Amino acid sequence: MHTAEHILNQTMVRMFGCPRSRNAHIERKKSKCDYILDTCPSDEQVAEIERRVNEVIAQGLPVTYEFVKRDVVPPEVDLGKLPDDASETLRLVRIGDYDLCACVGTHVQNTSEIAPFRILSHDYNPDTHTWRLRFKLD
């Protein structure tokens, strides 16, 4: 589920130009992520998110790790969620050539190990510009 979240985050960045999810609750059975968007995605866009995530999963991309000093982290890696007391050495998780981010979580070795991704529901709060997406792996 956690590796699928990385793929979802990168898909959202690519489709909407938004930051990665700032609030996520990842569980074995179902999960949710919140994104800051100017408008609620259309039904067609929601279907496209699901299609793209499943396309990446099906590619069988390797999931690899590398340890780097904080001062040499590539500029595309968002360090905004790092706690203040994070180590000077960070673990970067790479999903093929699709995604790269700092993370300490548990991941699969290859995206082919991830079950199909399915969006369960979503809602949008126009006051906070927050779009909440609930999903699971079948």
Solvent accessible surface area in square Angstrom, and as a share of the most:
residue,aa,sasa,rsa
1,M,40,0.18
2,H,49,0.22
3,T,2,0.01
4,A,0,0.00
5,E,13,0.06
6,H,6,0.03
7,I,0,0.00
8,L,0,0.00
9,N,7,0.03
10,Q,27,0.12
11,T,1,0.00
12,M,0,0.00
13,V,48,0.28
14,R,129,0.47
15,M,45,0.20
16,F,56,0.23
17,G,66,0.63
18,C,10,0.06
19,P,69,0.43
20,R,32,0.12
21,S,0,0.00
22,R,112,0.41
23,N,78,0.40
24,A,37,0.28
25,H,95,0.42
26,I,49,0.25
27,E,84,0.38
28,R,219,0.80
29,K,171,0.72
30,K,122,0.51
31,S,5,0.03
32,K,64,0.27
33,C,0,0.00
34,D,13,0.07
35,Y,2,0.01
36,I,91,0.46
37,L,12,0.06
38,D,125,0.65
39,T,97,0.57
40,C,57,0.34
41,P,6,0.04
42,S,48,0.31
43,D,111,0.57
44,E,128,0.57
45,Q,71,0.32
46,V,15,0.09
47,A,62,0.48
48,E,46,0.21
49,I,0,0.00
50,E,50,0.23
51,R,121,0.44
52,R,82,0.30
53,V,0,0.00
54,N,42,0.22
55,E,83,0.37
56,V,4,0.02
57,I,11,0.06
58,A,85,0.66
59,Q,100,0.45
60,G,25,0.24
61,L,24,0.12
62,P,71,0.44
63,V,10,0.06
64,T,66,0.38
65,Y,91,0.34
66,E,65,0.29
67,F,140,0.58
68,V,26,0.15
69,K,115,0.49
70,R,72,0.26
71,D,126,0.66
72,V,98,0.56
73,V,21,0.12
74,P,38,0.24
75,P,137,0.86
76,E,122,0.55
77,V,10,0.06
78,D,57,0.30
79,L,55,0.27
80,G,56,0.54
81,K,114,0.48
82,L,45,0.23
83,P,80,0.50
84,D,152,0.79
85,D,128,0.66
86,A,23,0.18
87,S,70,0.45
88,E,109,0.49
89,T,53,0.31
90,L,10,0.05
91,R,49,0.18
92,L,1,0.01
93,V,0,0.00
94,R,90,0.33
95,I,0,0.00
96,G,15,0.14
97,D,130,0.68
98,Y,29,0.11
99,D,5,0.02
100,L,17,0.08
101,C,9,0.05
102,A,25,0.19
103,C,23,0.13
104,V,144,0.83
105,G,22,0.22
106,T,121,0.70
107,H,21,0.09
108,V,37,0.21
109,Q,148,0.66
110,N,43,0.22
111,T,0,0.00
112,S,77,0.50
113,E,103,0.46
114,I,13,0.07
115,A,36,0.28
116,P,82,0.52
117,F,3,0.01
118,R,97,0.36
119,I,23,0.12
120,L,68,0.34
121,S,47,0.31
122,H,56,0.25
123,D,65,0.34
124,Y,46,0.17
125,N,65,0.33
126,P,91,0.57
127,D,128,0.66
128,T,77,0.45
129,H,80,0.36
130,T,29,0.17
131,W,0,0.00
132,R,66,0.24
133,L,0,0.00
134,R,71,0.26
135,F,0,0.00
136,K,57,0.24
137,L,39,0.20
138,D,86,0.45
